Amino acid sequence: MLTPEEIEHIARLARLALTPEERARFAQQLSVVLDHAAALMEIDVEGIPPTATVLPVHSVMRADDTPMPGLTREEALRNAPQTDGEFFIVPATFGDEA
């Protein structure tokens, strides 16, 4: 079990103002967490390669080399607020002084 001094030190590091009830509760809770971490440290993992995931890795994206038809000009411009029939018409980014 963590000592009151250790709990106070941890609270100070985390910049937490704890009530006496919170100190007692956190001492018990943090002790349980640290006991679990200590148990995990005792597991022999020699010979087990490090890994980021135990699940098979697969891409959810389509292959980039798969040709896909694009939009026609009419389809692309259909919902545009302003066009000249060939291009989108957008407000100028710079004023006349550019």
C-alpha positions in Angstrom: 0.0 0.0 0.0 1.3 3.4 -0.9 2.2 5.7 2.0 0.4 9.0 2.6 3.7 10.7 1.7 3.8 8.9 -1.6 0.2 9.9 -2.4 0.9 13.5 -1.5 4.0 13.5 -3.8 2.0 12.0 -6.7 -0.8 14.5 -6.1 1.8 17.4 -6.1 3.3 16.1 -9.4 -0.2 16.0 -10.9 -1.0 19.4 -9.4 -4.0 17.9 -7.6 -5.4 19.2 -4.3 -6.8 16.1 -2.6 -9.1 15.9 0.4 -8.1 13.4 3.2 -10.9 11.0 1.9 -9.5 11.2 -1.7 -6.0 10.5 -0.4 -7.2 7.3 1.3 -9.2 6.2 -1.7 -6.4 7.0 -4.2 -3.8 5.2 -2.0 -5.9 2.1 -2.2 -6.7 2.4 -5.9 -3.1 3.3 -7.0 -1.8 0.4 -4.9 -4.0 -2.0 -6.8 -2.8 -0.6 -10.1 0.8 -0.8 -9.1 0.3 -4.4 -7.8 -1.0 -5.4 -11.2 1.9 -3.7 -13.0 4.3 -5.6 -10.7 2.6 -8.9 -11.5 2.9 -8.1 -15.3 6.6 -7.4 -14.8 7.2 -10.9 -13.5 5.8 -12.6 -16.7 8.6 -14.2 -18.7 8.4 -12.7 -22.2 11.8 -13.9 -23.4 11.6 -15.1 -27.0 8.3 -13.3 -27.7 8.9 -10.7 -30.4 7.5 -7.2 -29.7 4.4 -6.4 -31.7 2.0 -3.5 -32.0 -1.0 -5.7 -32.6 -1.9 -9.4 -32.4 -4.5 -9.0 -35.1 -3.7 -9.6 -38.8 -2.9 -6.4 -40.6 -5.0 -5.6 -43.7 -5.7 -2.4 -45.6 -9.3 -1.2 -45.8 -8.4 1.0 -48.8 -8.9 0.0 -52.4 -5.8 -0.7 -54.4 -4.5 2.5 -56.0 -3.8 0.7 -59.3 -7.6 0.1 -59.8 -8.8 2.4 -62.6 -12.1 4.1 -61.6 -14.3 6.2 -63.9 -14.4 9.9 -62.9 -17.2 12.4 -63.1 -18.1 14.0 -66.3 -17.8 17.8 -66.4 -21.5 18.2 -66.2 -21.7 15.9 -63.1 -18.9 17.8 -61.4 -20.5 21.2 -62.1 -24.1 20.2 -61.5 -24.4 21.5 -57.8 -21.9 24.3 -58.1 -23.3 27.7 -57.1 -21.7 29.4 -60.1 -20.1 28.1 -63.3 -19.4 29.4 -66.7 -20.4 26.0 -68.2 -16.8 24.8 -68.2 -15.3 25.9 -64.8 -16.3 26.7 -61.3 -16.6 30.4 -60.6 -15.3 31.4 -57.2 -14.7 34.7 -55.5 -11.2 36.2 -55.9 -8.8 35.5 -53.1 -7.0 38.8 -53.5 -8.5 42.3 -54.1 -7.8 44.5 -57.0 -4.5 45.7 -55.5 -2.8 42.3 -56.1 
